[in-house]
């Protein structure tokens, strides 16, 4: 418990890096992609490319069957992220809902991209050392994503995280994963950077009030019942 407390304190007071590469990842594309996603997800799909929405796929009774982060990373191409432990469930659910006319294509890309989360009050200062992109609030607002250089890698960086602090999710080509991690670690040395595990993330998200699929929300309860 003491170790988890120290990890949490570092996230909240300084900056921490977390490996979340196990996230399930799917690209949805095709001329019917936007309308299809809009028809199966309860939340509105972002109208502007680069914006992010947390979207839920509900059961016929209103329970939450799946939860996705949805990001249009290229025109007509949507990037969906969900829990790694439920990849088979989520991807199978999407496949069974595909329209029969071939207007939507699914491409599972979980193993192509690693995920590093940089979070904490100093996260922007650390990441800014490694990129020429403007990370200010005006240029890179909350719930948006951009393809930007990080070190020698080109990453899709999403300004979102599950711990409730300033932070970013970096989607990194697998072959550059170690390089980006080492670069973040070096840039964060003067800011007290530390590694944080999933238990620390879980503690922080509970304090923030972020709900966890399969625990706080599930097919058995609708969003109202889950609070």
C-alpha positions in Angstrom: 0.0 0.0 0.0 2.8 2.4 0.8 4.3 1.8 -2.7 1.0 2.5 -4.4 0.7 5.7 -2.3 4.1 6.9 -3.5 3.2 6.2 -7.1 0.0 8.1 -6.8 1.7 11.0 -5.1 4.2 11.3 -7.9 1.4 11.3 -10.5 -0.4 14.1 -8.6 2.6 16.2 -7.7 5.2 15.7 -10.4 5.0 13.5 -13.5 4.8 9.8 -14.1 5.0 7.5 -17.1 2.8 4.4 -17.5 2.9 1.6 -20.0 -0.7 0.9 -21.3 0.2 -0.9 -24.5 -2.3 -3.6 -23.7 -5.2 -1.3 -24.7 -7.3 -2.9 -27.5 -7.0 -0.9 -30.7 -9.2 -0.9 -33.8 -9.3 1.3 -36.9 -12.8 1.8 -38.4 -12.8 3.1 -42.0 -14.8 3.4 -45.2 -17.5 5.7 -46.6 -20.1 4.6 -44.1 -17.8 4.6 -41.0 -19.1 7.8 -39.4 -22.8 7.0 -39.9 -22.3 3.5 -38.6 -20.5 4.6 -35.5 -23.1 7.2 -34.9 -25.8 4.5 -35.2 -24.3 2.0 -32.7 -22.8 4.3 -30.0 -24.9 6.2 -27.5 -22.7 9.3 -27.5 -22.2 11.7 -30.3 -19.2 11.1 -32.6 -17.0 14.2 -32.7 -17.8 16.2 -35.8 -14.3 17.8 -36.1 -11.3 15.6 -37.0 -8.8 15.4 -34.2 -11.4 15.6 -31.4 -12.0 12.8 -29.0 -15.1 11.4 -27.3 -15.6 8.6 -24.8 -18.5 6.5 -26.3 -20.6 3.7 -25.0 -22.2 0.8 -26.9 -25.3 -0.1 -25.0 -27.4 -3.3 -24.7 -31.1 -3.4 -25.6 -31.9 -2.8 -22.0 -29.5 0.2 -21.6 -26.6 -1.6 -20.0 -23.0 -0.7 -21.1 -21.8 -3.5 -23.4 -18.5 -1.8 -24.4 -16.7 1.5 -23.9 -14.5 3.1 -26.5 -12.3 6.2 -26.9 -13.1 7.4 -30.4 -10.7 9.6 -32.4 -10.9 10.5 -36.1 -7.2 10.4 -36.9 -7.6 10.8 -40.7 -10.6 11.8 -42.9 -13.0 8.9 -42.7 -10.7 6.8 -40.5 -11.6 6.4 -36.8 -9.3 5.0 -34.1 -11.1 3.2 -31.3 -9.4 2.3 -28.0 -10.9 0.0 -25.4 -9.7 -2.2 -22.4 -7.1 -4.7 -23.3 -8.6 -7.4 -21.2 -11.8 -7.3 -23.3 -10.3 -7.0 -26.8 -11.9 -10.2 -28.0 -15.3 -9.2 -26.6 -15.2 -5.6 -27.9 -13.8 -6.5 -31.4 -16.3 -9.4 -31.8 -19.1 -7.1 -30.8 -18.1 -4.5 -33.4 -17.7 -7.2 -36.1 -21.2 -8.6 -35.5 -22.7 -5.1 -36.0 -21.0 -4.4 -39.3 -23.4 -3.4 -42.2 -23.7 -6.0 -44.9 -23.0 -3.5 -47.8 -19.2 -3.4 -47.2 -19.2 0.3 -46.5 -17.3 -0.1 -43.2 -14.1 -1.9 -42.6 -12.5 -3.0 -39.3 -8.8 -3.4 -38.9 -7.5 -4.6 -35.6 -4.1 -2.9 -34.9 -3.5 -3.7 -31.2 -0.1 -5.2 -31.8 1.1 -2.4 -34.1 1.1 0.4 -31.5 2.5 0.7 -28.0 0.9 3.2 -25.5 2.8 5.3 -23.1 0.9 7.6 -20.7 2.6 10.7 -19.4 0.6 12.3 -16.6 1.0 14.8 -13.8 1.3 18.6 -13.4 4.7 18.6 -15.1 3.6 16.4 -18.1 3.4 19.3 -20.6 6.8 20.6 -19.7 8.4 17.2 -20.1 6.7 16.4 -23.4 7.4 19.9 -24.8 11.1 19.2 -24.6 10.8 16.4 -27.1 8.5 17.9 -29.8 8.3 20.9 -32.0 4.5 20.8 -31.8 2.7 23.6 -29.8 1.3 21.9 -26.6 -0.4 25.0 -25.3 -4.1 24.8 -24.2 -5.1 26.8 -27.2 -3.2 24.7 -29.8 -3.8 21.3 -28.1 -6.9 21.4 -26.0 -8.3 18.7 -23.7 -10.0 15.8 -25.6 -8.1 16.3 -28.8 -5.4 14.4 -30.6 -2.6 15.2 -33.1 0.1 13.3 -35.0 3.3 14.9 -33.7 7.0 14.1 -33.5 8.3 12.8 -30.2 12.0 12.4 -30.2 12.7 10.5 -33.5 9.3 8.9 -33.6 6.0 10.1 -35.2 3.2 9.4 -32.7 -0.5 10.1 -32.4 -0.7 11.9 -29.1 -4.1 12.2 -27.4 -4.6 14.7 -24.6 -6.6 12.4 -22.4 -5.8 10.0 -19.6 -7.5 7.9 -16.9 -5.9 9.4 -13.8 -7.6 12.9 -13.8 -4.4 14.9 -14.1 -2.8 16.9 -17.0 -1.6 14.2 -19.3 -1.2 12.6 -22.6 -1.6 9.1 -24.2 1.2 8.5 -26.7 0.4 5.9 -29.4 3.8 4.8 -30.6 4.8 2.4 -33.4 6.1 -0.7 -31.6 9.6 -0.4 -33.1 10.0 3.1 -31.5 8.5 2.2 -28.1 11.8 1.8 -26.2 13.2 4.9 -27.8 10.2 7.1 -26.8 10.2 5.7 -23.3 13.9 6.4 -22.8 13.5 9.9 -24.2 10.6 10.7 -21.9 12.6 9.3 -18.9 15.6 11.5 -19.7 13.5 14.6 -20.3 11.6 14.1 -17.0 14.7 13.5 -14.8 14.7 17.1 -13.6 11.0 17.0 -12.9 11.1 13.9 -10.7 9.7 11.5 -13.2 8.8 8.0 -12.0 7.1 4.9 -13.2 3.5 4.3 -12.1 1.7 1.0 -12.2 -1.9 0.1 -12.8 -2.8 0.1 -9.1 -1.7 3.7 -8.9 -3.8 4.6 -12.0 -6.8 2.8 -10.4 -6.5 4.8 -7.1 -6.2 8.1 -9.0 -9.2 7.4 -11.3 -11.4 6.5 -8.3 -10.5 9.7 -6.6 -11.4 11.6 -9.8 -14.6 9.7 -10.2 -13.8 8.0 -13.5 -15.8 4.9 -14.0 -14.3 1.5 -14.9 -16.0 -0.8 -17.4 -16.8 -4.3 -15.9 -16.5 -2.8 -12.4 -18.5 0.4 -12.1 -20.4 0.1 -15.4 -21.3 -3.1 -17.1 -24.1 -4.7 -19.2 -26.0 -5.3 -16.0 -26.5 -1.6 -15.1 -27.4 1.4 -17.2 -25.4 4.6 -16.9 -28.0 6.2 -14.6 -27.8 3.3 -12.2 -24.0 3.5 -12.3 -24.1 7.1 -11.2 
